[in-house]
């Protein structure tokens, strides 16, 4: 399987990912909110997977060139899904099992530290509902952050790097708004355990 991946699959996949990364970088010449929304949506799509990492690499590449807005969209967009699922578990307790509520409680501090992977159980169990809710909230958070001039020289760190960001108050606003959007959408569209 390893040889098959290296010899057959890796090259076309690398080409697609590089083209995607270059497209994200090309957005930097346009609206700041648009590139923030695209990076945010990618961060909320697969929670640490290849799309997430491609957007992260594009933001890192722009940061290396001295463009720090996309770095804030990367961080805040990745924090939004765990915070959002925690909000959803509070808004619609009857739609979450006890195990899911416990997982959401655990995901919340992970999300504040920019560890998105705490929501993978929700994405794996309910991808058709959770992923769109996650992407919408993360896109809105990224658009607000970059559109309002939030910039981060740090590539990781969650709330611990907010004080170092340009316009940190808008970073908090972006995180709260994106998380609430994700939480409200998922609380509405999630099915009750009995309906599953």
C-alpha positions in Angstrom: 0.0 0.0 0.0 2.9 2.4 0.8 4.5 1.8 -2.6 1.2 2.2 -4.3 0.6 5.5 -2.6 4.2 6.8 -3.3 4.4 5.6 -6.9 0.8 6.2 -8.1 -1.3 8.4 -5.9 1.2 10.8 -4.3 2.1 12.8 -7.4 -1.4 13.7 -8.6 -2.5 14.4 -5.1 0.5 16.7 -4.5 -0.3 18.5 -7.8 -4.0 19.1 -6.7 -3.0 20.2 -3.2 -0.3 22.6 -4.6 -2.8 24.1 -7.1 -5.3 24.5 -4.2 -2.7 26.2 -2.1 -1.7 28.5 -4.9 -5.4 29.5 -5.5 -5.8 30.4 -1.8 -2.6 32.5 -2.0 -3.9 34.2 -5.1 -7.0 35.4 -3.2 -4.7 37.7 -1.2 -4.9 40.4 -3.8 -8.6 40.7 -3.5 -11.0 41.2 -0.6 -9.5 40.5 2.8 -12.8 39.1 4.1 -12.9 36.6 1.1 -9.5 35.1 1.8 -10.4 35.0 5.5 -13.7 33.2 4.7 -12.0 30.7 2.4 -9.2 29.8 4.9 -11.8 29.7 7.7 -14.1 27.4 5.8 -11.2 25.1 4.9 -10.2 25.0 8.6 -13.7 23.9 9.5 -14.0 21.3 6.7 -12.0 18.3 7.9 -10.6 19.3 11.3 -6.9 18.6 10.8 -7.2 16.7 7.5 -5.6 17.5 4.1 -7.9 20.5 3.2 -7.3 22.0 6.6 -3.6 21.5 6.4 -3.5 22.9 2.8 -5.2 26.1 4.0 -2.9 26.2 7.0 0.2 26.0 4.7 -1.2 28.7 2.5 -1.6 31.0 5.5 1.9 30.1 6.8 3.3 30.9 3.3 1.6 34.3 3.3 2.8 34.8 6.9 6.4 34.1 5.8 5.9 36.9 3.2 4.8 39.3 5.9 1.0 39.0 5.3 -0.3 38.1 8.7 -4.1 38.4 8.3 -4.6 34.8 6.9 -2.7 33.5 10.0 -5.5 34.9 12.2 -8.2 33.2 10.0 -6.3 30.0 10.3 -6.2 30.1 14.1 -9.7 31.5 14.7 -11.3 29.3 12.0 -9.7 26.2 13.6 -10.9 27.2 17.1 -14.6 27.7 16.0 -15.8 24.1 15.5 -14.9 22.8 19.0 -16.3 26.0 20.6 -19.4 25.7 18.4 -20.1 22.1 19.2 -19.9 23.0 22.9 -22.5 25.7 22.4 -24.7 23.3 20.4 -24.6 20.8 23.3 -25.8 23.5 25.7 -28.5 24.8 23.4 -30.0 21.3 22.4 -29.1 19.0 25.3 -31.9 16.6 24.4 -30.2 16.0 21.0 -26.9 14.9 22.5 -26.2 11.7 24.4 -24.3 12.0 27.7 -21.2 10.7 25.9 -21.6 13.4 23.3 -22.1 16.1 25.9 -18.9 14.9 27.7 -17.0 15.0 24.4 -18.2 18.5 23.7 -17.1 19.6 27.2 -13.7 18.2 26.4 -13.6 19.7 23.0 -14.2 23.3 24.3 -10.8 23.8 26.1 -9.1 22.0 23.3 -10.7 24.5 20.8 -9.5 27.4 22.9 -6.0 26.1 22.5 -6.5 25.7 18.7 -6.8 21.9 18.8 -9.6 21.3 16.3 -9.4 17.5 16.4 -11.6 17.3 19.5 -14.7 17.5 17.3 -13.7 14.6 15.1 -16.2 12.3 16.8 -19.0 14.6 15.8 -17.7 15.0 12.2 -17.3 11.2 11.9 -20.7 10.3 13.4 -22.7 13.1 11.7 -20.7 14.5 8.7 -23.7 15.7 6.6 -24.9 18.0 9.4 -21.8 18.9 11.5 -19.4 19.7 8.6 -21.6 22.3 6.9 -22.3 23.9 10.3 -18.6 23.9 11.1 -17.6 25.4 7.7 -20.2 28.2 7.9 -19.2 29.3 11.4 -15.5 29.1 10.6 -15.9 31.0 7.3 -17.8 33.8 9.1 -15.1 33.9 11.8 -12.3 34.0 9.3 -14.1 36.7 7.3 -14.7 38.9 10.4 -11.1 38.4 11.6 -9.3 39.3 8.4 -11.8 41.8 7.2 -11.4 43.8 10.5 -7.7 43.7 10.3 -6.8 41.0 12.8 -3.2 39.8 12.2 -1.2 37.1 13.9 2.5 36.6 13.7 2.1 33.4 15.7 1.2 30.2 13.7 -0.4 28.4 16.6 -1.5 29.0 20.2 -5.2 29.7 20.4 -6.3 32.2 22.9 -2.8 32.4 24.3 -1.6 34.3 21.3 -4.7 36.7 21.1 -2.8 39.4 23.1 0.0 39.4 20.5 -2.5 39.8 17.6 -3.2 43.1 15.9 -6.8 44.1 16.9 -7.3 41.3 19.5 -10.7 42.5 20.4 -11.9 41.7 16.9 -10.3 38.3 17.2 -12.5 37.6 20.2 -15.6 38.9 18.4 -14.8 36.7 15.4 -14.3 33.6 17.6 -17.6 34.3 19.5 -19.7 35.0 16.4 -18.3 32.1 14.4 -18.8 29.7 17.4 -22.3 30.9 18.0 -23.2 30.5 14.3 -21.8 26.9 14.3 -23.5 26.1 17.6 -26.9 27.4 16.6 -26.9 25.8 13.1 -25.8 22.4 14.5 -28.3 22.6 17.4 -31.1 23.2 14.9 -30.2 20.6 12.3 -28.9 17.8 14.6 -31.3 14.8 14.9 -32.3 13.5 18.3 -30.5 10.2 19.2 -33.8 8.3 18.9 -34.3 9.7 15.3 -30.8 8.5 14.3 
